[in-house]
Amino acid sequence: MKTRDEVRALFRTKKVPLTHQRLAVYEELSSRNDHPSAESLHASLKRAYPSLSLATVYKTLQTLHQMGMVARVDSPAAQARYDAIVDTHHHSVCAGCGKIDDLFDASLDRLPPPRLEGFVVLGHSVHFHGLCARCAKASAPKPR
C-alpha cells in the first residue's frame, strides 16, 4: 500500500489525472483487509462523497488495476473483489460466505511454472477454495 506521495508520483509518471475520488477509492481499499467489491467500497465512501457514483468506483478500480496498484481477486460470488496488496501472495476463499483472506506462504511463491507451449508465465497466485471456520461449523451435522 502506497502513501499519498507515492500515489501522486505514480499517477504523474503514468500521466493519469489523480482526482480526489480516485485517491479516496485507493485509500479506502488500502485501509481494508476484507477484499471488498466495488459496491462495498461505494457504500463506504458514499457518506464522505455523496456525488460519487458506482460507475466511478468501477472505473477507478479498473484504472488502479491497469496501473498495477490493486489486484482483482476472483470469488465464488458474481462480484469481483479487490486487494490493495499487489506483492506476491495467495488467498483462501470461503465458498459459504465469500470471505477472502490473504495467505503469505513462501513455498507457494516458489511453485515452478507449468510448461505451457506458446505461453509465458508472468506470475501466479494460488487460491484455496473451501469453507471458513464459521461456515464449516455451521454446515457440520448436529449431534442428536
DSSP file (Angstrom, degrees, kcal/mol; ACC not computed):
  #  RESIDUE AA STRUCTURE BP1 BP2  ACC     N-H-->O    O-->H-N    N-H-->O    O-->H-N    TCO  KAPPA ALPHA  PHI   PSI    X-CA   Y-CA   Z-CA
    1    1 A M              0   0    0      0, 0.0     2,-0.2     0, 0.0    84,-0.1   0.000 360.0 360.0 360.0 137.8    0.0    0.0    0.0
    2    2 A K        -     0   0    0     67,-0.1     2,-0.1     1,-0.1    28,-0.1  -0.619 360.0-119.0-102.2 152.4    1.3    3.3   -1.0
    3    3 A T     >  -     0   0    0     -2,-0.2     4,-2.5     1,-0.1     5,-0.2  -0.331  38.5-101.7 -76.1 167.8    1.5    6.7    0.7
    4    4 A R  H  > S+     0   0    0      1,-0.2     4,-2.9     2,-0.2     5,-0.2   0.902 124.7  51.8 -58.3 -41.3   -0.3    9.7   -0.8
    5    5 A D  H  > S+     0   0    0      1,-0.2     4,-2.4     2,-0.2    -1,-0.2   0.900 109.9  48.4 -64.4 -39.8    3.0   11.0   -2.2
    6    6 A E  H  > S+     0   0    0      2,-0.2     4,-2.4     1,-0.2    -1,-0.2   0.892 112.1  49.8 -65.6 -39.7    3.8    7.6   -3.8
    7    7 A V  H  X S+     0   0    0     -4,-2.5     4,-2.5     2,-0.2     5,-0.2   0.943 111.4  48.3 -63.8 -47.6    0.3    7.6   -5.3
    8    8 A R  H  X S+     0   0    0     -4,-2.9     4,-2.5     1,-0.2    -2,-0.2   0.923 112.4  49.0 -58.1 -45.1    0.7   11.1   -6.7
    9    9 A A  H  X S+     0   0    0     -4,-2.4     4,-2.8     1,-0.2    -1,-0.2   0.900 110.8  49.9 -63.3 -41.5    4.1   10.2   -8.1
   10   10 A L  H  X S+     0   0    0     -4,-2.4     4,-2.4     2,-0.2    -1,-0.2   0.913 111.5  47.9 -65.2 -42.6    2.8    7.1   -9.8
   11   11 A F  H  X>S+     0   0    0     -4,-2.5     5,-2.5     2,-0.2     4,-0.7   0.914 112.8  49.4 -63.2 -41.8   -0.1    8.9  -11.4
   12   12 A R  H ><5S+     0   0    0     -4,-2.5     3,-0.9    -5,-0.2    -2,-0.2   0.937 111.3  49.2 -61.3 -46.2    2.2   11.6  -12.6
   13   13 A T  H 3<5S+     0   0    0     -4,-2.8    -2,-0.2     1,-0.3    -1,-0.2   0.890 114.6  44.3 -60.0 -41.4    4.6    9.0  -14.1
   14   14 A K  H 3<5S-     0   0    0     -4,-2.4    -1,-0.3    -5,-0.2    -2,-0.2   0.519 109.3-126.1 -82.2  -5.1    1.8    7.2  -15.8
   15   15 A K  T <<5 +     0   0    0     -3,-0.9    -3,-0.2    -4,-0.7    -4,-0.1   0.892  62.7 140.1  58.9  42.3    0.3   10.6  -17.0
   16   16 A V      < -     0   0    0     -5,-2.5    -1,-0.2    -6,-0.1    -2,-0.1  -0.965  58.3-112.5-114.2 129.8   -3.1    9.8  -15.5
   17   17 A P        -     0   0    0      0, 0.0     2,-0.8     0, 0.0    -5,-0.0  -0.383  24.1-142.3 -62.8 134.3   -5.0   12.5  -13.7
   18   18 A L        -     0   0    0     -2,-0.1     2,-0.2   -10,-0.1   -10,-0.0  -0.872  22.2-172.3-100.6 107.5   -5.3   11.9  -10.0
   19   19 A T     >  -     0   0    0     -2,-0.8     4,-2.2     1,-0.1     5,-0.2  -0.541  37.5-112.9 -92.1 162.7   -8.7   13.1   -8.8
   20   20 A H  H  > S+     0   0    0      1,-0.2     4,-2.2     2,-0.2     5,-0.1   0.829 119.3  55.6 -63.7 -29.6   -9.8   13.3   -5.2
   21   21 A Q  H  > S+     0   0    0      2,-0.2     4,-2.4     1,-0.2    -1,-0.2   0.912 106.5  48.3 -69.8 -41.9  -12.2   10.4   -5.9
   22   22 A R  H  > S+     0   0    0      2,-0.2     4,-2.3     1,-0.2    -2,-0.2   0.915 113.4  48.1 -63.0 -42.6   -9.5    8.1   -7.3
   23   23 A L  H  X S+     0   0    0     -4,-2.2     4,-2.8     1,-0.2     5,-0.2   0.910 111.0  51.0 -64.2 -41.2   -7.4    8.9   -4.2
   24   24 A A  H  X S+     0   0    0     -4,-2.2     4,-2.4     2,-0.2    -2,-0.2   0.905 110.0  49.1 -63.6 -41.9  -10.3    8.2   -1.9
   25   25 A V  H  X S+     0   0    0     -4,-2.4     4,-2.4     2,-0.2     5,-0.2   0.932 113.7  46.5 -63.2 -46.0  -11.1    4.9   -3.6
   26   26 A Y  H  X S+     0   0    0     -4,-2.3     4,-2.7     1,-0.2    -2,-0.2   0.929 114.0  47.5 -63.3 -44.9   -7.4    3.8   -3.3
   27   27 A E  H  X S+     0   0    0     -4,-2.8     4,-1.4     2,-0.2    -1,-0.2   0.889 112.1  49.7 -65.8 -38.7   -7.2    4.9    0.3
   28   28 A E  H  < S+     0   0    0     -4,-2.4     4,-0.4    -5,-0.2     3,-0.3   0.937 113.4  45.9 -64.3 -45.9  -10.4    3.2    1.3
   29   29 A L  H >< S+     0   0    0     -4,-2.4     3,-1.3     1,-0.2    55,-0.4   0.915 111.3  53.0 -62.2 -42.6   -9.3    0.0   -0.3
   30   30 A S  H 3< S+     0   0    0     -4,-2.7    -1,-0.2     1,-0.3    -2,-0.2   0.776 104.7  56.0 -64.1 -27.0   -5.9    0.2    1.3
   31   31 A S  T 3< S+     0   0    0     -4,-1.4     2,-0.3    -3,-0.3    -1,-0.3   0.558 101.3  72.2 -82.7  -7.1   -7.4    0.6    4.7
   32   32 A R    <   -     0   0    0     -3,-1.3    52,-0.3    -4,-0.4     3,-0.1  -0.758  50.8-171.4-112.3 154.0   -9.4   -2.6    4.5
   33   33 A N  S    S+     0   0    0     -2,-0.3    69,-0.2     1,-0.1    -1,-0.1   0.153  70.5  88.4-123.9  17.1   -8.4   -6.3    4.6
   34   34 A D  S    S-     0   0    0     -5,-0.1    66,-0.3    67,-0.1    -1,-0.1   0.344  92.7-122.6 -98.4   6.4  -11.7   -7.8    3.6
   35   35 A H        -     0   0    0     -6,-0.2    48,-0.2     1,-0.1    -2,-0.1   0.972  40.6-152.6  53.2  64.4  -11.2   -7.7   -0.2
   36   36 A P        -     0   0    0      0, 0.0    46,-2.1     0, 0.0     2,-0.1  -0.187   7.7-122.0 -72.0 159.0  -14.2   -5.5   -0.9
   37   37 A S     >  -     0   0    0     44,-0.2     4,-2.2     1,-0.1     5,-0.2  -0.428  34.2-103.0 -83.7 168.9  -16.3   -5.4   -4.0
   38   38 A A  H  > S+     0   0    0     42,-0.5     4,-2.7     1,-0.2     5,-0.2   0.890 124.5  54.5 -59.7 -39.1  -16.9   -2.1   -5.9
   39   39 A E  H  > S+     0   0    0      1,-0.2     4,-2.3     2,-0.2    -1,-0.2   0.892 107.6  48.7 -63.6 -40.0  -20.3   -2.0   -4.4
   40   40 A S  H  > S+     0   0    0      2,-0.2     4,-1.9     1,-0.2    -1,-0.2   0.905 112.2  48.1 -67.3 -41.9  -18.9   -2.3   -0.9
   41   41 A L  H  X S+     0   0    0     -4,-2.2     4,-2.1     2,-0.2    -2,-0.2   0.922 110.9  52.0 -62.6 -43.5  -16.3    0.4   -1.5
   42   42 A H  H  X S+     0   0    0     -4,-2.7     4,-1.6     1,-0.2    -2,-0.2   0.921 108.8  50.0 -59.2 -45.5  -19.0    2.7   -2.9
   43   43 A A  H  < S+     0   0    0     -4,-2.3     4,-0.5     1,-0.2    -1,-0.2   0.882 111.6  49.0 -61.9 -38.6  -21.2    2.2    0.1
   44   44 A S  H  < S+     0   0    0     -4,-1.9     4,-0.4     1,-0.2     3,-0.3   0.859 117.1  40.5 -68.8 -35.7  -18.3    3.0    2.4
   45   45 A L  H  X S+     0   0    0     -4,-2.1     4,-2.4     1,-0.2     3,-0.2   0.637  91.9  86.8 -88.1 -15.6  -17.4    6.2    0.5
   46   46 A K  T  < S+     0   0    0     -4,-1.6    -1,-0.2     1,-0.2     6,-0.2   0.828  85.6  54.0 -60.0 -36.1  -20.9    7.4   -0.2
   47   47 A R  T  4 S+     0   0    0     -4,-0.5    -1,-0.2    -3,-0.3    -2,-0.1   0.940 116.9  36.1 -65.1 -45.8  -21.2    9.3    3.2
   48   48 A A  T  4 S+     0   0    0     -4,-0.4    -2,-0.2     1,-0.3    -1,-0.2   0.774 130.9  32.9 -77.6 -26.2  -18.0   11.3    2.6
   49   49 A Y    ><  +     0   0    0     -4,-2.4     3,-2.0     1,-0.1    -1,-0.3  -0.668  66.9 173.1-130.7  75.7  -18.5   11.7   -1.2
   50   50 A P  T 3  S+     0   0    0      0, 0.0    -1,-0.1     0, 0.0    -4,-0.1   0.745  80.1  52.6 -60.8 -24.3  -22.3   11.9   -1.8
   51   51 A S  T 3  S+     0   0    0      2,-0.1     2,-0.3     0, 0.0    -5,-0.1   0.489  80.5 116.8 -89.9  -1.5  -21.8   12.6   -5.5
   52   52 A L    <   -     0   0    0     -3,-2.0     2,-0.2    -6,-0.2    -3,-0.1  -0.508  55.7-149.9 -69.1 123.8  -19.6    9.6   -6.0
   53   53 A S     >  -     0   0    0     -2,-0.3     4,-1.6     1,-0.1     3,-0.1  -0.602  21.6-122.8 -94.9 157.6  -21.2    7.2   -8.4
   54   54 A L  H  > S+     0   0    0      1,-0.2     4,-2.5    -2,-0.2     5,-0.2   0.867 114.2  58.8 -62.5 -36.9  -20.8    3.4   -8.5
   55   55 A A  H  > S+     0   0    0      1,-0.2     4,-2.7     2,-0.2    -1,-0.2   0.884 103.4  51.9 -60.4 -39.0  -19.7    3.7  -12.1
   56   56 A T  H  > S+     0   0    0      2,-0.2     4,-2.7     1,-0.2    -1,-0.2   0.895 108.4  50.8 -64.7 -39.9  -16.8    6.0  -11.0
   57   57 A V  H  X S+     0   0    0     -4,-1.6     4,-2.6     2,-0.2    -2,-0.2   0.938 111.9  47.5 -63.1 -46.4  -15.8    3.4   -8.4
   58   58 A Y  H  X S+     0   0    0     -4,-2.5     4,-2.2     2,-0.2    -2,-0.2   0.938 114.3  46.3 -58.7 -47.8  -15.8    0.7  -11.1
   59   59 A K  H  X S+     0   0    0     -4,-2.7     4,-2.4     1,-0.2    -1,-0.2   0.890 112.5  50.9 -64.0 -39.2  -13.8    2.9  -13.5
   60   60 A T  H  X S+     0   0    0     -4,-2.7     4,-3.0     2,-0.2     5,-0.2   0.920 109.7  49.4 -65.2 -43.9  -11.3    3.9  -10.8
   61   61 A L  H  X S+     0   0    0     -4,-2.6     4,-2.3     2,-0.2    -1,-0.2   0.892 111.1  50.6 -62.3 -38.8  -10.7    0.2   -9.8
   62   62 A Q  H  X S+     0   0    0     -4,-2.2     4,-2.5    -5,-0.2    -2,-0.2   0.924 112.3  46.7 -63.7 -44.1  -10.1   -0.6  -13.4
   63   63 A T  H  X S+     0   0    0     -4,-2.4     4,-1.8     2,-0.2    -2,-0.2   0.931 112.9  48.5 -62.6 -46.8   -7.6    2.2  -13.7
   64   64 A L  H  <>S+     0   0    0     -4,-3.0     5,-2.8     1,-0.2     6,-1.0   0.869 112.1  50.1 -62.5 -36.8   -5.9    1.3  -10.5
   65   65 A H  H ><5S+     0   0    0     -4,-2.3     3,-1.4    -5,-0.2    -1,-0.2   0.929 109.6  49.7 -66.6 -45.4   -5.7   -2.4  -11.6
   66   66 A Q  H 3<5S+     0   0    0     -4,-2.5    -2,-0.2     1,-0.3    -1,-0.2   0.809 109.7  52.6 -63.3 -29.7   -4.2   -1.4  -15.0
   67   67 A M  T 3<5S-     0   0    0     -4,-1.8    -1,-0.3    -5,-0.2    -2,-0.2   0.514 116.8-115.4 -83.0  -5.6   -1.7    0.8  -13.2
   68   68 A G  T < 5S+     0   0    0     -3,-1.4    -3,-0.2    -4,-0.3    -2,-0.1   0.681  84.7 116.7  80.6  18.2   -0.7   -2.2  -11.0
   69   69 A M  S   <S+     0   0    0     -5,-2.8     2,-0.3    -6,-0.2    -4,-0.2   0.698  75.3  27.5 -92.9 -21.8   -1.9   -0.6   -7.8
   70   70 A V  S    S-     0   0    0     -6,-1.0     2,-0.4    -9,-0.1    14,-0.2  -0.969  70.6-136.8-137.7 155.1   -4.6   -3.1   -7.0
   71   71 A A  E     -A   83   0A   0     12,-3.2    12,-2.4    -2,-0.3     2,-0.5  -0.853  15.0-132.8-110.0 147.5   -5.2   -6.7   -7.6
   72   72 A R  E     -A   82   0A   0     -2,-0.4     2,-0.5    10,-0.2    10,-0.2  -0.867  20.7-159.5 -97.8 130.4   -8.5   -8.3   -8.7
   73   73 A V  E     -A   81   0A   0      8,-3.3     8,-1.8    -2,-0.5     2,-0.2  -0.950  11.8-135.3-116.1 123.0   -9.4  -11.4   -6.7
   74   74 A D        -     0   0    0     -2,-0.5     6,-0.1     6,-0.2     4,-0.1  -0.499  27.1-177.3 -74.6 144.7  -11.9  -13.9   -8.1
   75   75 A S        -     0   0    0      2,-0.4    20,-0.1     4,-0.3    24,-0.0  -0.907  42.4-106.5-136.6 164.2  -14.6  -15.1   -5.7
   76   76 A P  S    S+     0   0    0      0, 0.0    19,-0.1     0, 0.0     2,-0.1   0.766 100.3  82.7 -64.2 -22.6  -17.4  -17.6   -5.8
   77   77 A A  S    S-     0   0    0      2,-0.2    -2,-0.4     1,-0.1    20,-0.0  -0.330  95.4-113.3 -74.8 164.6  -19.8  -14.7   -5.9
   78   78 A A  S    S+     0   0    0     -4,-0.1     2,-0.2     2,-0.1    -1,-0.1   0.767  92.0  89.2 -70.2 -25.1  -20.5  -12.9   -9.1
   79   79 A Q  S    S-     0   0    0      1,-0.1    -4,-0.3    -5,-0.0     2,-0.2  -0.506  78.3-126.1 -79.0 139.6  -18.8   -9.7   -7.9
   80   80 A A        -     0   0    0     -2,-0.2   -42,-0.5    -6,-0.1     2,-0.3  -0.534  25.3-148.4 -73.0 150.2  -15.1   -9.1   -8.4
   81   81 A R  E     -A   73   0A   0     -8,-1.8    -8,-3.3    -2,-0.2     2,-0.3  -0.861   7.8-140.1-120.4 157.5  -13.2   -8.3   -5.2
   82   82 A Y  E     -A   72   0A   0    -46,-2.1     2,-0.4    -2,-0.3   -10,-0.2  -0.885  11.1-166.0-128.5 152.1  -10.2   -6.1   -4.9
   83   83 A D  E     -A   71   0A   0    -12,-2.4   -12,-3.2    -2,-0.3   -53,-0.1  -0.999  15.7-156.9-138.6 129.7   -7.0   -6.1   -2.9
   84   84 A A  S    S+     0   0    0     -2,-0.4     2,-0.8   -55,-0.4   -54,-0.1   0.575  76.3  91.6 -83.3  -9.1   -4.5   -3.3   -2.4
   85   85 A I        +     0   0    0      1,-0.2     4,-0.1   -14,-0.1   -14,-0.1  -0.778  46.4 167.5 -86.5 111.8   -1.7   -5.7   -1.7
   86   86 A V        +     0   0    0     -2,-0.8    -1,-0.2   -17,-0.1     3,-0.1   0.505  41.0 104.6-104.9  -6.5   -0.1   -6.3   -5.0
   87   87 A D  S    S-     0   0    0      1,-0.2     2,-0.1     0, 0.0    -2,-0.0  -0.359  93.7 -71.9 -67.4 157.5    3.0   -8.1   -3.8
   88   88 A T  S    S+     0   0    0     -2,-0.0     2,-0.3    37,-0.0    -1,-0.2  -0.296  79.9 128.6 -56.5 122.6    3.0  -11.9   -4.4
   89   89 A H        -     0   0    0     35,-0.2     2,-0.2    -3,-0.1    15,-0.2  -0.949  42.2-130.9-163.2 175.9    0.6  -13.6   -2.0
   90   90 A H  E     -B  103   0B   0     13,-3.0    13,-2.9    -2,-0.3     2,-0.3  -0.652  15.4-132.0-130.4 179.2   -2.2  -16.0   -2.2
   91   91 A H  E     -Bc 102 127B   0     35,-2.4    37,-2.9    11,-0.2     2,-0.5  -0.970   8.6-145.3-140.6 150.8   -5.8  -16.3   -0.8
   92   92 A S  E     -Bc 101 128B   0      9,-2.0     9,-2.3    -2,-0.3     2,-0.5  -0.972  26.0-161.9-108.6 134.6   -8.2  -18.6    0.9
   93   93 A V  E     -Bc 100 129B   0     35,-3.5    37,-2.2    -2,-0.5     2,-0.5  -0.970  11.2-139.4-124.2 120.9  -11.8  -18.1   -0.4
   94   94 A C  E  >  - c   0 130B   0      5,-2.9     4,-1.1    -2,-0.5    37,-0.2  -0.680   5.0-161.3 -83.2 124.1  -14.8  -19.3    1.5
   95   95 A A  T  4 S+     0   0    0     35,-3.9    36,-0.2    -2,-0.5    -1,-0.2   0.641  88.4  53.9 -76.2 -14.4  -17.5  -20.8   -0.7
   96   96 A G  T  4 S+     0   0    0     34,-0.5    -1,-0.1     3,-0.1    35,-0.1   0.963 128.9   5.5 -82.5 -61.5  -20.1  -20.3    2.0
   97   97 A C  T  4 S-     0   0    0      2,-0.1    -2,-0.1   -20,-0.0    34,-0.1   0.539  94.1-118.3-104.9  -9.3  -19.9  -16.6    2.9
   98   98 A G     <  +     0   0    0     -4,-1.1    -3,-0.1     1,-0.3   -21,-0.1   0.497  54.3 160.4  85.9   3.4  -17.4  -15.4    0.3
   99   99 A K        -     0   0    0     -6,-0.1    -5,-2.9     1,-0.0     2,-0.5  -0.340  23.1-159.3 -60.6 137.3  -14.8  -14.2    2.8
  100  100 A I  E     -B   93   0B   0    -66,-0.3     2,-0.4    -7,-0.2    -7,-0.2  -0.986   7.9-171.8-122.9 127.0  -11.4  -13.9    1.3
  101  101 A D  E     -B   92   0B   0     -9,-2.3    -9,-2.0    -2,-0.5     2,-0.2  -0.910  25.7-114.6-117.5 146.7   -8.2  -13.9    3.5
  102  102 A D  E     -B   91   0B   0     -2,-0.4     2,-0.4   -69,-0.2   -11,-0.2  -0.506  26.8-161.7 -73.7 146.2   -4.6  -13.2    2.5
  103  103 A L  E     -B   90   0B   0    -13,-2.9   -13,-3.0    -2,-0.2     2,-0.7  -0.972   5.3-167.4-134.7 116.8   -2.2  -16.1    2.6
  104  104 A F        +     0   0    0     -2,-0.4     2,-0.4   -15,-0.2   -15,-0.1  -0.921  23.4 152.6-107.5 112.3    1.5  -15.4    2.7
  105  105 A D    >>  -     0   0    0     -2,-0.7     4,-1.5     1,-0.1     3,-0.9  -0.909  33.8-157.7-145.9 110.2    3.5  -18.6    2.1
  106  106 A A  H 3> S+     0   0    0     -2,-0.4     4,-1.2     1,-0.3    -1,-0.1   0.800  93.6  61.9 -60.8 -29.8    6.9  -18.6    0.6
  107  107 A S  H 34 S+     0   0    0      1,-0.2    -1,-0.3     2,-0.2     3,-0.1   0.862 104.8  48.0 -66.8 -32.6    6.6  -22.2   -0.5
  108  108 A L  H X4 S+     0   0    0     -3,-0.9     3,-1.3     1,-0.2    -1,-0.2   0.835 105.7  58.8 -72.6 -32.1    3.6  -21.2   -2.7
  109  109 A D  H 3< S+     0   0    0     -4,-1.5    -1,-0.2     1,-0.2    -2,-0.2   0.821 104.6  52.1 -63.2 -30.0    5.6  -18.3   -4.1
  110  110 A R  T 3< S+     0   0    0     -4,-1.2    -1,-0.2    -3,-0.1    -2,-0.2   0.275  74.6 135.4 -94.4  11.0    8.3  -20.8   -5.3
  111  111 A L    <   -     0   0    0     -3,-1.3    -3,-0.1     1,-0.1    -4,-0.0  -0.359  62.0-114.8 -57.6 134.2    6.0  -23.1   -7.3
  112  112 A P        -     0   0    0      0, 0.0    -1,-0.1     0, 0.0    -2,-0.1  -0.495  32.0-110.3 -71.6 141.2    7.5  -23.9  -10.6
  113  113 A P        -     0   0    0      0, 0.0    11,-0.0     0, 0.0     2,-0.0  -0.419  34.5-110.7 -68.6 144.9    5.6  -22.6  -13.6
  114  114 A P        -     0   0    0      0, 0.0     2,-1.0     0, 0.0     7,-0.2  -0.352  30.5-107.9 -69.8 157.0    3.9  -25.2  -15.7
  115  115 A R        +     0   0    0      5,-0.1     2,-0.6    -2,-0.0     5,-0.1  -0.783  45.2 173.1 -89.1 106.6    5.2  -25.8  -19.2
  116  116 A L    >   -     0   0    0     -2,-1.0     3,-2.0     3,-0.4     2,-0.1  -0.959  32.9-123.0-118.7 114.6    2.6  -24.3  -21.5
  117  117 A E  T 3  S+     0   0    0     -2,-0.6     3,-0.1     1,-0.3    -2,-0.0  -0.327  93.8   4.6 -61.0 127.7    3.6  -24.2  -25.1
  118  118 A G  T 3  S+     0   0    0      1,-0.2     2,-0.4    -2,-0.1    -1,-0.3   0.636 109.0 107.5  76.5  14.2    3.4  -20.7  -26.6
  119  119 A F    <   -     0   0    0     -3,-2.0     2,-0.6     2,-0.0    -3,-0.4  -0.989  54.3-155.5-130.8 129.8    2.6  -19.1  -23.2
  120  120 A V        -     0   0    0     -2,-0.4     2,-0.4    -3,-0.1    -5,-0.1  -0.915  17.3-139.4-105.9 118.2    5.0  -17.1  -21.0
  121  121 A V        +     0   0    0     -2,-0.6     3,-0.1    -7,-0.2    -2,-0.0  -0.635  22.0 178.1 -78.1 125.5    4.1  -17.1  -17.3
  122  122 A L        -     0   0    0     -2,-0.4     2,-0.3     1,-0.4    -1,-0.2   0.619  63.7 -36.5-100.4 -18.6    4.5  -13.7  -15.7
  123  123 A G        -     0   0    0      2,-0.0    -1,-0.4   -35,-0.0     2,-0.3  -0.967  56.0-135.5 176.1 177.8    3.3  -14.6  -12.2
  124  124 A H        -     0   0    0     -2,-0.3     2,-0.3    -3,-0.1   -35,-0.2  -0.992   5.2-162.4-154.2 159.6    0.9  -16.7  -10.3
  125  125 A S        -     0   0    0     -2,-0.3     2,-0.5   -37,-0.1   -35,-0.1  -0.980  16.0-144.0-144.6 132.1   -1.5  -16.6   -7.4
  126  126 A V        -     0   0    0     -2,-0.3   -35,-2.4   -37,-0.1     2,-0.5  -0.833  12.7-167.0-100.0 132.9   -2.9  -19.7   -5.6
  127  127 A H  E     -c   91   0B   0     -2,-0.5     2,-0.6   -37,-0.2   -35,-0.2  -0.980   6.9-155.9-120.8 122.2   -6.5  -19.6   -4.3
  128  128 A F  E     -c   92   0B   0    -37,-2.9   -35,-3.5    -2,-0.5     2,-0.5  -0.869  11.8-158.0 -95.8 122.8   -7.7  -22.2   -1.9
  129  129 A H  E     +c   93   0B   0     -2,-0.6     2,-0.2   -37,-0.2   -35,-0.2  -0.862  41.0  95.6-103.4 133.6  -11.5  -22.7   -2.1
  130  130 A G  E    S-c   94   0B   0    -37,-2.2   -35,-3.9    -2,-0.5   -34,-0.5  -0.843  72.1 -51.4-176.8-147.2  -13.3  -24.2    0.9
  131  131 A L        -     0   0    0     -2,-0.2   -37,-0.1   -37,-0.2   -38,-0.0  -0.968  42.8-129.2-121.5 133.8  -15.2  -23.1    4.0
  132  132 A C     >  -     0   0    0     -2,-0.4     4,-2.9     1,-0.1     5,-0.3  -0.231  40.6 -95.7 -68.0 169.6  -14.0  -20.7    6.7
  133  133 A A  H  > S+     0   0    0      1,-0.2     4,-2.3     2,-0.2     5,-0.2   0.891 124.8  49.8 -57.9 -42.1  -14.2  -21.9   10.3
  134  134 A R  H  > S+     0   0    0      2,-0.2     4,-2.1     1,-0.2    -1,-0.2   0.926 114.4  43.2 -65.2 -44.9  -17.6  -20.2   10.8
  135  135 A C  H  > S+     0   0    0      2,-0.2     4,-1.8     1,-0.2    -2,-0.2   0.880 113.2  52.3 -69.7 -37.3  -19.2  -21.7    7.7
  136  136 A A  H  X S+     0   0    0     -4,-2.9     4,-0.8     2,-0.2    -2,-0.2   0.913 111.5  47.2 -64.2 -41.0  -17.7  -25.2    8.3
  137  137 A K  H >< S+     0   0    0     -4,-2.3     3,-0.6    -5,-0.3    -2,-0.2   0.905 111.7  50.6 -65.7 -41.1  -19.1  -25.1   11.8
  138  138 A A  H 3< S+     0   0    0     -4,-2.1    -1,-0.2     1,-0.2    -2,-0.2   0.805 113.6  44.9 -67.3 -28.6  -22.5  -24.0   10.6
  139  139 A S  H 3< S+     0   0    0     -4,-1.8    -1,-0.2    -5,-0.1    -2,-0.2   0.518  87.6 110.5 -94.7  -4.8  -22.6  -26.8    8.0
  140  140 A A  S << S-     0   0    0     -4,-0.8     2,-0.0    -3,-0.6    -3,-0.0  -0.426  82.2 -98.3 -68.6 142.9  -21.4  -29.6   10.3
  141  141 A P        -     0   0    0      0, 0.0    -1,-0.1     0, 0.0    -2,-0.1  -0.371  39.0-121.7 -61.1 138.3  -24.0  -32.2   11.1
  142  142 A K        -     0   0    0     -3,-0.1     2,-0.0     1,-0.1    -3,-0.0  -0.666  25.3-115.0 -82.6 132.8  -25.6  -31.5   14.5
  143  143 A P              0   0    0      0, 0.0    -1,-0.1     0, 0.0     0, 0.0  -0.379 360.0 360.0 -65.4 146.0  -25.3  -34.3   17.1
  144  144 A R              0   0    0     -2,-0.0    -2,-0.0     0, 0.0     0, 0.0   0.449 360.0 360.0 -94.6 360.0  -28.6  -35.9   18.1
